[in-house]
Amino acid sequence: MQQQAPKKFNLIGLVIVILFFAFLTNPALGVILVVVGIIMKIKNSTLLSSHLATRQKTTQPHANLDRTNLSVDLTNIRNLLPPNEVDIPTSTPAVVPKPQGLTRQQKYLHIALNGTLKGAEDIIVQLLQNKAVIPAKTSALSKPKRLERRKKYLHIALNSTLEEAEEIIAQLPQSDRILIEVGTPLIKIYGTEAIDQIKSMVPAGTYIVADNKCADLAPREVEMVAHAGANAATCLGVAPIETIDAFIEECQKFNIDSMIDMMNIENALAVLKKLKKLPDVVMLHRGVDESEFSKEKQIPFYQIKQIKGNYNTLVAVAGGDTIREVQRAIFNDADIVVVWKSFYQPSSETAQLAESFLKEIK
């Protein structure tokens, strides 16, 4: 456009100069030249309008385009891109396949992939290999896995890093009696993304506990961990009774199990008596710092039968990581035994340790 503008200006200037000298030398000649110019202008405009009208009638873009036979040469596009950065095919397929539509005669299972890309990839691979177990009725999808009262569980708490957690999980035996806890340190480091990441590492259907240790603002915390994919959440027994009540209510609303951690509580029964509703699990817990600095502090195994004798709830025991302590917990009728020290970091004995604990929990 910048090269054409000077030519147009020079031509007009030349015409003006010619007409100027024509009128000076012979006014009649100047008039004749003006008339001729007007006639040529009108004639060219008419020809142009006629040409455009004819082209519009004969050429209608997209009107008669055969969309089932498309072939586009992408060589020019490839040349415009930097080398080895984007892989562009040489041409599009000759035939564009028609997408499959829904039929009213079929019933469909709509699988929403809301986790990580790695998790989505694993699920899709299992589906393509027919390894994923999909319920026959879609209504079952709305019922998350819950704890069964007739079973005894090994609760493995993962408190290190996501990388080490993945190595540990890879060595664990597959069992529906193993619960995987996303420990408090993981949640503090990675947020609720830790729950989603751990869920993508374990076999489908594995029970996930989010050890968020709620102390306040229970509705928000329960909603967060439930949306992240947890099957259970924890609340501190030392939290206000209003908080514990709200926690249990919200867990029921989101269809996950409520666990009340009685760490630093002398009498768990005294807390339970104040609650509007019972939690799904009461956890008798000797803390890590208590174990390290107060050697005389004992796990209150005697309270297991007291709680189960008065309330219809499951009882978990945390704070004992030896085979001896696991045996004592099961002997006193604990439903869940929590271990973490043996599974803080992966080792060559991880699988064997898990098997040994499982044998004791019957």
The 8 nearest C-alpha neighbors of each residue, nearest first, counted from 0:
[[1, 3, 2, 4, 5, 6, 7, 8],
 [0, 2, 4, 3, 5, 6, 7, 8],
 [3, 1, 0, 4, 5, 6, 7, 8],
 [4, 2, 0, 6, 1, 5, 7, 8],
 [3, 5, 7, 6, 1, 2, 8, 0],
 [4, 6, 8, 7, 3, 9, 2, 1],
 [7, 5, 9, 8, 3, 4, 10, 2],
 [6, 8, 4, 10, 5, 9, 11, 3],
 [7, 9, 5, 11, 6, 10, 12, 4],
 [10, 8, 12, 6, 11, 7, 13, 5],
 [11, 9, 13, 7, 12, 8, 6, 14],
 [12, 10, 14, 8, 13, 9, 15, 7],
 [11, 13, 9, 15, 10, 14, 8, 16],
 [12, 14, 10, 16, 11, 15, 9, 17],
 [15, 13, 17, 11, 12, 16, 18, 10],
 [14, 16, 12, 18, 13, 17, 19, 11],
 [15, 17, 19, 13, 14, 18, 12, 20],
 [18, 16, 14, 20, 19, 15, 21, 13],
 [19, 17, 21, 15, 16, 20, 29, 22],
 [18, 20, 16, 22, 17, 21, 15, 23],
 [19, 21, 23, 17, 22, 18, 24, 16],
 [22, 20, 18, 29, 24, 23, 19, 25],
 [23, 21, 26, 29, 25, 19, 20, 24],
 [24, 22, 20, 21, 25, 19, 26, 29],
 [23, 25, 21, 22, 20, 26, 28, 29],
 [24, 26, 22, 28, 27, 21, 23, 29],
 [27, 25, 22, 29, 28, 30, 23, 21],
 [28, 26, 30, 29, 25, 31, 22, 21],
 [29, 27, 31, 25, 26, 30, 21, 32],
 [30, 28, 22, 21, 26, 32, 27, 31],
 [29, 31, 33, 27, 28, 32, 34, 26],
 [30, 32, 28, 34, 29, 33, 35, 27],
 [31, 33, 35, 29, 30, 34, 36, 28],
 [34, 32, 36, 30, 35, 31, 37, 29],
 [35, 33, 37, 31, 36, 32, 30, 38],
 [36, 34, 32, 38, 37, 33, 31, 39],
 [35, 37, 33, 39, 34, 38, 32, 40],
 [36, 38, 40, 34, 35, 39, 33, 41],
 [37, 39, 35, 41, 40, 36, 42, 34],
 [40, 38, 42, 36, 41, 37, 43, 35],
 [39, 41, 37, 43, 38, 42, 36, 44],
 [42, 40, 44, 38, 39, 43, 45, 37],
 [41, 43, 39, 45, 40, 44, 38, 46],
 [44, 42, 46, 40, 45, 41, 39, 47],
 [45, 43, 47, 41, 46, 42, 48, 40],
 [46, 44, 48, 42, 47, 43, 49, 41],
 [45, 47, 49, 43, 44, 48, 50, 42],
 [46, 48, 50, 44, 45, 49, 43, 51],
 [49, 47, 51, 45, 50, 46, 52, 44],
 [50, 48, 46, 52, 47, 51, 45, 53],
 [49, 51, 47, 53, 48, 52, 46, 54],
 [50, 52, 54, 48, 53, 49, 55, 47],
 [53, 51, 49, 55, 54, 50, 48, 56],
 [52, 54, 50, 56, 51, 55, 49, 57],
 [55, 53, 51, 57, 56, 52, 58, 50],
 [56, 54, 52, 58, 53, 57, 51, 59],
 [55, 57, 53, 54, 58, 52, 59, 51],
 [56, 58, 54, 55, 53, 59, 52, 60],
 [57, 59, 55, 54, 56, 60, 53, 62],
 [60, 58, 62, 55, 61, 57, 56, 63],
 [59, 61, 62, 58, 63, 64, 55, 57],
 [62, 60, 64, 63, 59, 65, 58, 66],
 [63, 61, 60, 59, 64, 58, 65, 66],
 [62, 64, 61, 65, 60, 59, 66, 58],
 [65, 63, 61, 62, 66, 60, 68, 67],
 [64, 66, 67, 68, 63, 69, 61, 62],
 [65, 67, 68, 64, 69, 95, 94, 63],
 [68, 66, 94, 65, 95, 69, 96, 93],
 [69, 67, 94, 66, 93, 65, 70, 95],
 [70, 68, 93, 66, 67, 94, 71, 92],
 [69, 71, 93, 91, 90, 92, 68, 72],
 [72, 70, 90, 91, 73, 69, 89, 92],
 [71, 73, 90, 74, 89, 70, 91, 75],
 [72, 74, 76, 89, 75, 90, 71, 77],
 [73, 75, 77, 76, 72, 89, 78, 90],
 [74, 76, 78, 77, 73, 79, 72, 80],
 [77, 75, 73, 79, 78, 74, 80, 87],
 [76, 78, 74, 75, 79, 80, 73, 87],
 [79, 77, 75, 76, 80, 74, 81, 82],
 [78, 80, 76, 77, 75, 81, 74, 82],
 [79, 81, 77, 78, 82, 76, 85, 84],
 [82, 80, 84, 83, 79, 78, 85, 77],
 [81, 83, 84, 80, 85, 78, 77, 79],
 [84, 82, 85, 81, 86, 80, 87, 77],
 [85, 83, 82, 81, 86, 80, 87, 77],
 [86, 84, 83, 87, 80, 82, 81, 77],
 [85, 87, 88, 84, 83, 77, 82, 89],
 [86, 88, 85, 77, 89, 73, 76, 90],
 [89, 87, 90, 86, 91, 73, 77, 74],
 [90, 88, 73, 74, 72, 87, 91, 77],
 [91, 89, 72, 88, 71, 73, 70, 92],
 [90, 92, 70, 71, 93, 88, 89, 69],
 [93, 91, 94, 70, 95, 90, 69, 68],
 [92, 94, 70, 69, 68, 91, 95, 67],
 [95, 93, 68, 67, 92, 96, 69, 70],
 [94, 96, 67, 92, 97, 93, 68, 69],
 [97, 95, 94, 98, 67, 99, 92, 93],
 [96, 98, 99, 95, 67, 100, 94, 66],
 [99, 97, 96, 100, 95, 101, 94, 67],
 [98, 100, 97, 101, 96, 102, 95, 105],
 [101, 99, 98, 102, 97, 103, 105, 107],
 [100, 102, 103, 99, 105, 107, 104, 106],
 [103, 101, 104, 105, 100, 106, 99, 107],
 [102, 104, 105, 101, 106, 107, 100, 99],
 [103, 105, 102, 106, 101, 107, 100, 108],
 [106, 104, 103, 102, 107, 101, 108, 100],
 [107, 105, 104, 108, 103, 102, 101, 137],
 [108, 106, 109, 105, 137, 101, 110, 102],
 [107, 109, 110, 137, 106, 136, 133, 135],
 [108, 110, 107, 111, 137, 112, 106, 140],
 [111, 109, 108, 112, 113, 107, 140, 133],
 [110, 112, 113, 109, 114, 119, 108, 122],
 [113, 111, 119, 114, 110, 115, 118, 122],
 [112, 114, 111, 115, 119, 116, 118, 195],
 [115, 113, 112, 195, 118, 119, 116, 199],
 [114, 116, 118, 117, 119, 113, 196, 195],
 [115, 117, 119, 118, 120, 114, 121, 112],
 [118, 116, 120, 115, 119, 121, 199, 114],
 [117, 119, 199, 115, 121, 120, 116, 114],
 [118, 120, 116, 122, 117, 121, 112, 115],
 [119, 121, 117, 123, 118, 122, 116, 124],
 [122, 120, 118, 124, 119, 123, 125, 117],
 [121, 123, 119, 125, 124, 120, 126, 118],
 [122, 124, 126, 120, 125, 121, 127, 119],
 [125, 123, 127, 121, 126, 122, 120, 128],
 [126, 124, 130, 128, 131, 122, 123, 127],
 [125, 127, 129, 123, 131, 128, 124, 130],
 [128, 126, 124, 129, 125, 123, 130, 131],
 [127, 129, 125, 126, 130, 124, 131, 123],
 [130, 128, 126, 127, 131, 125, 132, 124],
 [131, 129, 125, 128, 126, 132, 127, 124],
 [130, 132, 125, 126, 129, 133, 122, 128],
 [131, 133, 130, 134, 129, 203, 126, 125],
 [134, 132, 131, 135, 136, 137, 140, 108],
 [135, 133, 136, 139, 137, 132, 140, 138],
 [134, 136, 133, 137, 139, 138, 108, 132],
 [137, 135, 134, 138, 139, 140, 133, 108],
 [136, 138, 139, 140, 108, 135, 134, 141],
 [137, 139, 140, 136, 141, 142, 134, 135],
 [140, 138, 137, 141, 142, 136, 134, 135],
 [139, 141, 138, 142, 137, 143, 134, 136],
 [140, 142, 139, 138, 143, 137, 254, 144],
 [143, 141, 140, 139, 144, 254, 138, 145],
 [144, 142, 145, 141, 230, 254, 140, 255],
 [143, 145, 142, 230, 206, 146, 204, 205],
 [146, 144, 143, 147, 256, 230, 255, 206],
 [145, 147, 148, 144, 256, 150, 206, 279],
 [148, 146, 149, 150, 145, 151, 313, 144],
 [147, 149, 150, 146, 313, 334, 151, 312],
 [148, 150, 147, 151, 334, 146, 152, 313],
 [151, 149, 148, 147, 152, 334, 176, 361],
 [150, 152, 334, 335, 361, 360, 176, 149],
 [153, 151, 335, 176, 177, 154, 334, 336],
 [154, 152, 177, 336, 335, 178, 176, 155],
 [153, 155, 337, 178, 336, 177, 179, 152],
 [156, 154, 179, 338, 339, 180, 337, 178],
 [155, 157, 180, 339, 182, 338, 179, 158],
 [158, 156, 182, 181, 180, 159, 343, 164],
 [157, 159, 182, 184, 185, 343, 156, 160],
 [158, 160, 343, 157, 163, 185, 344, 164],
 [161, 159, 163, 162, 164, 185, 158, 157],
 [160, 162, 164, 163, 165, 159, 193, 185],
 [163, 161, 165, 160, 164, 166, 159, 167],
 [164, 162, 166, 160, 165, 161, 344, 167],
 [163, 165, 161, 167, 162, 166, 160, 168],
 [164, 166, 168, 162, 163, 167, 161, 169],
 [167, 165, 163, 169, 164, 168, 345, 162],
 [166, 168, 345, 164, 170, 169, 165, 163],
 [169, 167, 165, 171, 170, 166, 164, 201],
 [168, 170, 166, 167, 171, 165, 201, 200],
 [171, 169, 350, 168, 167, 349, 172, 166],
 [170, 172, 350, 168, 169, 173, 353, 167],
 [173, 171, 174, 170, 350, 354, 353, 169],
 [174, 172, 171, 175, 177, 202, 176, 205],
 [175, 173, 176, 177, 172, 205, 171, 178],
 [174, 176, 177, 173, 205, 178, 206, 152],
 [177, 175, 152, 174, 153, 178, 151, 150],
 [178, 176, 153, 175, 174, 152, 154, 179],
 [177, 179, 154, 206, 155, 153, 207, 180],
 [180, 178, 207, 155, 154, 208, 156, 206],
 [179, 181, 156, 208, 182, 207, 157, 155],
 [182, 180, 209, 157, 210, 208, 194, 185],
 [183, 181, 158, 157, 210, 185, 184, 180],
 [182, 184, 186, 210, 185, 211, 187, 181],
 [185, 183, 187, 186, 182, 158, 188, 159],
 [186, 184, 188, 182, 187, 183, 189, 158],
 [187, 185, 190, 183, 189, 184, 188, 191],
 [186, 188, 184, 185, 190, 189, 183, 191],
 [189, 187, 185, 186, 190, 184, 193, 160],
 [188, 190, 186, 193, 185, 187, 192, 191],
 [191, 189, 186, 192, 187, 193, 188, 185],
 [190, 192, 193, 194, 186, 227, 224, 189],
 [191, 193, 195, 190, 194, 189, 196, 227],
 [194, 192, 196, 191, 189, 195, 186, 190],
 [195, 193, 197, 191, 192, 196, 227, 198],
 [194, 196, 192, 198, 193, 227, 197, 114],
 [197, 195, 193, 199, 198, 194, 192, 200],
 [198, 196, 200, 194, 199, 195, 193, 201],
 [197, 199, 195, 196, 200, 201, 194, 207],
 [198, 200, 118, 196, 197, 201, 195, 115],
 [201, 199, 197, 198, 165, 196, 202, 168],
 [200, 202, 198, 199, 205, 203, 197, 168],
 [203, 201, 205, 204, 200, 199, 173, 198],
 [202, 204, 205, 201, 131, 198, 199, 132],
 [203, 205, 202, 206, 144, 201, 175, 143],
 [206, 204, 203, 202, 207, 201, 178, 175],
 [205, 207, 178, 230, 179, 204, 144, 208],
 [208, 206, 179, 229, 230, 180, 178, 205],
 [209, 207, 180, 231, 229, 230, 232, 181],
 [208, 210, 232, 181, 211, 229, 180, 231],
 [211, 209, 182, 183, 233, 212, 232, 181],
 [210, 212, 209, 213, 183, 233, 232, 186],
 [213, 211, 234, 233, 235, 210, 214, 183],
 [212, 214, 234, 211, 215, 235, 233, 217],
 [215, 213, 238, 235, 234, 212, 242, 216],
 [214, 216, 217, 242, 213, 238, 239, 243],
 [217, 215, 218, 219, 220, 242, 214, 213],
 [216, 218, 246, 220, 215, 219, 242, 221],
 [219, 217, 221, 220, 216, 249, 222, 246],
 [218, 220, 222, 217, 221, 216, 223, 224],
 [221, 219, 223, 217, 222, 218, 224, 216],
 [220, 222, 218, 224, 223, 219, 225, 217],
 [221, 223, 225, 219, 220, 224, 226, 218],
 [224, 222, 220, 226, 221, 225, 219, 227],
 [225, 223, 227, 221, 226, 229, 222, 191],
 [224, 226, 229, 222, 228, 227, 223, 221],
 [225, 227, 228, 223, 224, 222, 229, 221],
 [228, 226, 224, 225, 195, 194, 229, 191],
 [227, 229, 225, 226, 195, 224, 230, 194],
 [230, 228, 207, 225, 231, 224, 208, 209],
 [231, 229, 255, 207, 208, 206, 256, 228],
 [232, 230, 256, 208, 255, 229, 257, 209],
 [231, 233, 209, 257, 208, 210, 258, 211],
 [234, 232, 258, 212, 210, 259, 211, 213],
 [235, 233, 213, 212, 259, 260, 258, 214],
 [236, 234, 260, 237, 238, 212, 259, 214],
 [235, 237, 261, 238, 260, 259, 234, 264],
 [236, 238, 235, 239, 264, 261, 263, 214],
 [237, 239, 214, 235, 236, 240, 242, 243],
 [240, 238, 242, 241, 243, 237, 214, 215],
 [239, 241, 243, 242, 244, 238, 274, 273],
 [242, 240, 244, 239, 243, 245, 238, 274],
 [241, 243, 245, 239, 240, 244, 215, 217],
 [242, 244, 246, 240, 245, 241, 247, 239],
 [245, 243, 241, 247, 246, 242, 240, 274],
 [244, 246, 248, 242, 243, 247, 217, 249],
 [247, 245, 243, 217, 249, 244, 248, 242],
 [248, 246, 250, 244, 249, 245, 257, 278],
 [249, 247, 245, 251, 246, 250, 244, 252],
 [248, 250, 252, 246, 251, 247, 218, 245],
 [251, 249, 255, 247, 253, 252, 248, 257],
 [250, 252, 254, 248, 249, 253, 255, 247],
 [251, 253, 249, 250, 254, 248, 255, 247],
 [254, 252, 250, 251, 255, 249, 225, 222],
 [255, 253, 251, 252, 250, 256, 143, 142],
 [256, 254, 230, 250, 231, 253, 251, 257],
 [257, 255, 231, 279, 250, 230, 258, 232],
 [256, 258, 279, 278, 232, 247, 250, 231],
 [259, 257, 280, 233, 281, 232, 279, 278],
 [260, 258, 234, 281, 233, 236, 235, 282],
 [259, 261, 282, 235, 236, 262, 234, 258],
 [262, 260, 236, 264, 283, 282, 284, 259],
 [261, 263, 284, 264, 260, 285, 286, 283],
 [264, 262, 261, 265, 237, 285, 284, 286],
 [265, 263, 261, 262, 266, 267, 237, 236],
 [266, 264, 263, 267, 261, 262, 299, 269],
 [265, 267, 268, 269, 264, 270, 302, 261],
 [266, 268, 270, 269, 264, 261, 271, 265],
 [269, 267, 271, 270, 266, 272, 306, 305],
 [268, 270, 267, 272, 266, 271, 273, 265],
 [271, 269, 267, 268, 272, 273, 274, 236],
 [270, 272, 268, 273, 274, 269, 267, 277],
 [271, 273, 269, 270, 274, 268, 275, 267],
 [274, 272, 271, 270, 275, 269, 240, 268],
 [275, 273, 271, 276, 272, 244, 277, 240],
 [274, 276, 244, 273, 277, 272, 271, 247],
 [277, 275, 274, 278, 244, 247, 248, 271],
 [276, 278, 279, 274, 275, 271, 312, 247],
 [277, 279, 257, 280, 247, 258, 276, 259],
 [278, 280, 257, 312, 256, 258, 313, 277],
 [281, 279, 258, 313, 278, 314, 312, 257],
 [280, 282, 314, 259, 258, 315, 313, 260],
 [283, 281, 315, 260, 316, 261, 314, 284],
 [284, 282, 316, 261, 315, 317, 281, 262],
 [283, 285, 317, 262, 318, 261, 282, 316],
 [284, 286, 318, 298, 262, 317, 289, 287],
 [287, 285, 289, 288, 284, 318, 290, 262],
 [286, 288, 290, 289, 291, 285, 318, 292],
 [289, 287, 291, 290, 286, 292, 293, 285],
 [290, 288, 286, 293, 287, 292, 291, 285],
 [289, 291, 287, 288, 293, 294, 292, 286],
 [292, 290, 288, 289, 293, 287, 294, 286],
 [293, 291, 289, 290, 288, 294, 287, 295],
 [294, 292, 289, 295, 296, 290, 291, 288],
 [293, 295, 296, 290, 292, 291, 289, 297],
 [294, 296, 293, 297, 290, 292, 289, 298],
 [297, 295, 294, 293, 289, 290, 298, 285],
 [298, 296, 299, 295, 285, 294, 290, 300],
 [297, 299, 300, 285, 284, 296, 318, 283],
 [300, 298, 301, 302, 297, 283, 303, 284],
 [301, 299, 302, 303, 298, 331, 328, 327],
 [302, 300, 299, 303, 304, 305, 331, 298],
 [301, 303, 305, 300, 304, 299, 306, 267],
 [304, 302, 306, 305, 301, 300, 307, 333],
 [303, 305, 307, 306, 302, 308, 301, 331],
 [306, 304, 302, 308, 303, 307, 309, 301],
 [307, 305, 309, 308, 303, 304, 310, 302],
 [306, 308, 304, 310, 309, 305, 311, 303],
 [307, 309, 305, 306, 304, 310, 311, 303],
 [310, 308, 306, 307, 305, 311, 304, 268],
 [311, 309, 307, 312, 306, 308, 277, 305],
 [312, 310, 307, 309, 313, 308, 277, 306],
 [311, 313, 279, 310, 280, 307, 314, 278],
 [312, 314, 280, 334, 279, 281, 315, 148],
 [313, 315, 281, 334, 333, 280, 282, 335],
 [316, 314, 335, 282, 336, 334, 333, 281],
 [315, 317, 283, 336, 282, 337, 284, 335],
 [318, 316, 284, 337, 319, 283, 285, 336],
 [317, 319, 285, 284, 286, 320, 287, 316],
 [320, 318, 324, 317, 321, 325, 338, 337],
 [321, 319, 338, 340, 318, 324, 322, 339],
 [320, 322, 323, 324, 319, 325, 338, 326],
 [321, 323, 325, 324, 326, 320, 356, 359],
 [322, 324, 326, 321, 325, 327, 320, 319],
 [325, 323, 327, 321, 319, 326, 322, 328],
 [324, 326, 322, 328, 327, 323, 321, 329],
 [327, 325, 323, 329, 324, 328, 330, 322],
 [326, 328, 330, 324, 325, 329, 331, 323],
 [329, 327, 325, 331, 333, 326, 330, 324],
 [328, 330, 332, 333, 326, 331, 327, 325],
 [329, 331, 327, 332, 328, 326, 333, 325],
 [330, 332, 328, 329, 333, 327, 300, 303],
 [333, 331, 329, 330, 334, 328, 303, 304],
 [334, 332, 329, 328, 314, 335, 315, 331],
 [333, 335, 151, 314, 315, 313, 152, 332],
 [336, 334, 315, 152, 333, 151, 153, 316],
 [335, 337, 316, 153, 154, 315, 317, 152],
 [336, 338, 154, 317, 155, 316, 153, 335],
 [339, 337, 320, 155, 156, 154, 340, 336],
 [338, 340, 156, 342, 341, 155, 343, 157],
 [341, 339, 343, 342, 320, 338, 344, 156],
 [342, 340, 339, 343, 320, 338, 349, 352],
 [343, 341, 339, 340, 344, 345, 157, 349],
 [342, 344, 340, 341, 159, 339, 158, 157],
 [345, 343, 342, 163, 346, 159, 167, 341],
 [346, 344, 167, 166, 349, 163, 342, 343],
 [347, 345, 348, 349, 344, 167, 342, 350],
 [346, 348, 349, 345, 350, 351, 170, 352],
 [349, 347, 351, 346, 350, 352, 345, 353],
 [350, 348, 352, 346, 351, 347, 345, 353],
 [349, 351, 170, 171, 353, 352, 348, 354],
 [352, 350, 354, 348, 353, 349, 355, 347],
 [353, 351, 355, 349, 354, 350, 348, 356],
 [354, 352, 356, 350, 355, 351, 357, 349],
 [353, 355, 351, 357, 352, 356, 358, 350],
 [356, 354, 352, 358, 353, 357, 351, 359],
 [357, 355, 353, 359, 358, 354, 352, 360],
 [356, 358, 354, 360, 359, 355, 353, 153],
 [359, 357, 355, 356, 360, 354, 361, 353],
 [358, 360, 356, 357, 361, 326, 355, 325],
 [361, 359, 357, 358, 151, 356, 329, 152],
 [360, 151, 359, 358, 357, 150, 329, 152]]
